[in-house]
């Protein structure tokens, strides 16, 4: 699902990376890419389910999603006997993560009610721009040339989708509902970036425990807000009930496949494959929702995809240059290696070195639960 269904990926702690099944799976060619593609399709399908819900609002959609996720993660926590205690230094980031994650989900679900599926998905991918900005301010991370170019491309793509009248002219077809949709989508991207900063400060708490607390807090926050505004109601028909369940199930399934992909494949190829999320959103928009697509929307989405692919190629090259050179043409490899850019040092300082490919995807992916294989 664009990033609407999820908030942010919590890198697993060292003791969560268990050998066995995943090692055997990693030997199958392109299996990580296949799993990442499946995750992208599932996330886009979850967005479609949320778009089709008609009788409940965005907050209640978050409530149902949180209920489904809490059931799944409670099972995971009990199955692997995870402790629910939180390290003292990570309690405040956890609270911030839960609150910002809830705001992000609400913003994204509101946005999808007012703007098209493809536009919302594309705007969601602008969050790495805010992540880089907040990381420079809060974590003292440097920003290289590749990151700057990617940020510029992403901003251009989002502007083409938003189509502000002072740039594109024309009458004010830029109505209130469209403005609300774009505004809430951008707000969701900003709060999602805050989520990433919070997660980077959490190293000791297992990912399943973090998402368990996030899901439970999502239920509580949704209920409180719905009671305050007096809008708590049951879905008006069977279809909406099934769609709400579908949001939770596709989110959880997408998280599963994304976790496997990140554990058996480099972050660069996985992040590039995740652009299939945007493609599928536009496919659903045209084929199932029968909504038209403007050339500016497609152009903006293509530019944002190029931005994601650029960062993915750079990360792939810096992590595994030998593998990269064996696949990518030598001319492109030489151009990438000639770019003098400083790689942010947050990965080595926040997450163990072997988890670099996983921590990178925290800049633009959803929370993914831990997979432990019992022997």
C-alpha positions, -999 to 999 in steps of 0.1 A, spaced: 0 0 0 16 33 -7 27 41 27 -6 48 39 -11 15 56 21 15 75 42 40 93 77 30 97 99 0 97 116 -8 130 150 -25 123 153 -58 141 177 -61 170 208 -84 167 192 -114 184 162 -113 161 182 -122 130 180 -160 132 195 -183 106 178 -213 89 149 -209 65 159 -174 54 195 -186 46 181 -213 23 156 -188 8 184 -163 0 201 -188 -23 171 -187 -47 179 -162 -74 158 -130 -73 136 -143 -45 141 -110 -25 130 -90 -55 100 -112 -59 90 -108 -23 95 -70 -25 72 -69 -55 45 -90 -37 48 -66 -8 43 -36 -31 12 -52 -47 -3 -60 -12 3 -25 0 -13 -10 -31 -42 -34 -26 -46 -22 10 -49 13 -3 -75 3 -27 -95 -14 1 -93 18 21 -104 39 -9 -135 16 -14 -147 21 22 -177 45 22 -196 43 55 -168 50 80 -143 78 82 -105 77 82 -101 74 120 -124 44 121 -104 28 93 -73 32 115 -92 16 143 -101 -15 124 -66 -18 109 -51 -15 144 -74 -42 157 -62 -66 130 -26 -57 135 -28 -60 173 -42 -95 170 -13 -105 147 15 -89 167 1 -102 200 4 -137 185 40 -129 174 50 -116 208 35 -145 227 49 -171 202 85 -158 206 81 -149 242 91 -113 238 94 -91 269 71 -61 268 94 -40 290 110 -9 273 145 4 279 143 36 298 160 57 272 136 44 245 103 51 262 99 87 250 108 78 213 83 49 215 55 73 227 64 97 200 64 69 174 30 58 185 15 93 184 31 103 152 23 70 136 -14 74 145 -14 110 130 3 97 99 -23 70 93 -52 93 99 -37 119 75 -31 93 48 -66 78 51 -82 112 50 -61 121 19 -72 90 0 -108 101 4 -102 133 -14 -75 127 -40 -68 98 -64 -51 66 -54 -21 72 -76 -16 108 -64 -17 98 -27 7 70 -33 32 93 -50 30 120 -24 36 94 3 70 87 -14 81 123 -7 87 114 30 125 107 24 129 144 17 117 153 51 136 124 66 169 138 53 160 173 65 151 161 100 181 138 102 204 167 94 188 188 122 182 161 148 208 135 142 236 157 128 237 135 96 254 148 65 236 151 32 254 141 0 249 151 -36 228 120 -44 204 128 -15 202 164 -27 194 154 -63 168 129 -51 151 155 -29 150 179 -58 134 154 -81 109 143 -54 98 179 -49 94 185 -86 73 153 -89 51 163 -60 46 198 -74 35 183 -108 9 163 -89 -3 191 -67 -5 215 -98 -5 248 -79 -25 274 -99 3 300 -97 25 276 -117 0 258 -139 -25 286 -144 -61 279 -153 -93 283 -134 -97 273 -98 -105 236 -103 -82 234 -74 -112 230 -51 -114 227 -13 -116 189 -12 -85 185 -35 -66 210 -13 -76 190 18 -64 158 2 -31 171 -9 -25 189 24 -32 159 46 -11 137 23 19 161 27 12 163 65 13 125 66 47 125 49 61 150 74 48 130 104 61 98 89 95 114 87 93 122 124 85 85 128 118 75 112 138 98 135 121 82 165 128 47 152 164 55 146 168 62 183 153 28 192 178 0 190 172 -23 220 134 -28 218 124 -57 195 105 -47 164 75 -70 172 72 -53 206 73 -18 190 46 -26 165 26 -43 192 25 -11 213 19 9 181 -11 -12 172 -26 -12 207 -21 26 211 -37 30 177 -69 13 190 -69 35 221 -62 68 202 -89 60 176 -115 52 203 -108 83 222 -109 105 192 -141 89 178 -158 93 212 -148 130 214 -162 137 179 -191 114 184 -186 95 152 -181 59 164 -202 36 144 -202 2 128 -197 -3 91 -229 3 72 -227 -28 50 -209 -61 45 -187 -48 18 -172 -21 40 -166 -46 67 -147 -68 43 -128 -39 30 -117 -28 65 -106 -64 73 -88 -64 39 -69 -32 50 -55 -50 80 -48 -83 64 -30 -69 33 -10 -46 55 2 -75 77 9 -97 47 28 -69 30 49 -64 61 57 -101 62 69 -102 25 88 -69 30 106 -83 60 117 -114 41 128 -93 11 149 -70 34 166 -100 50 176 -118 19 182 -89 -5 201 -56 -5 181 -24 3 188 -8 -30 171 -34 -52 142 -37 -27 136 0 -26 136 2 -64 111 -27 -66 89 -9 -41 81 17 -68 58 -9 -82 35 4 -54 30 36 -73 25 17 -106 -1 -6 -91 -20 24 -75 -24 40 -110 -34 6 -125 -61 2 -98 -72 38 -103 -77 33 -140 -90 -3 -142 -110 -8 -110 -120 28 -100 -125 40 -135 -108 73 -127 -89 93 -154 -52 101 -150 -37 134 -162 -4 136 -179 10 158 -150 1 130 -125 19 104 -146 49 127 -151 51 135 -114 49 98 -105 76 89 -130 99 116 -116 94 104 -80 101 68 -91 133 80 -107 142 96 -75 137 64 -55 156 44 -81 185 68 -80 189 65 -42 184 27 -45 212 24 -71 235 45 -49 228 25 -18 233 -7 -38 266 5 -51 280 16 -17 269 -16 0 279 -42 -26 301 -26 -54 313 -59 -67 277 -73 -72 266 -39 -86 294 -38 -112 286 -73 -123 251 -64 -132 250 -27 -140 268 -14 -172 304 -2 -165 297 33 -178 269 39 -153 290 24 -125 319 48 -133 295 78 -132 281 68 -98 316 61 -83 328 95 -96 302 114 -76 318 126 -44 291 122 -18 292 115 19 273 85 30 253 93 62 268 76 92 235 69 110 235 32 100 267 23 117 259 43 148 223 32 153 221 -3 138 246 -31 137 266 -32 104 250 -63 91 216 -46 93 224 -17 70 202 -29 42 173 -31 66 178 2 84 180 21 51 144 12 41 132 29 73 134 61 52 105 51 31 88 19 41 62 7 66 67 -12 99 76 -48 94 73 -74 120 102 -97 129 104 -132 114 121 -157 137 124 -193 125 122 -218 154 143 -249 151 
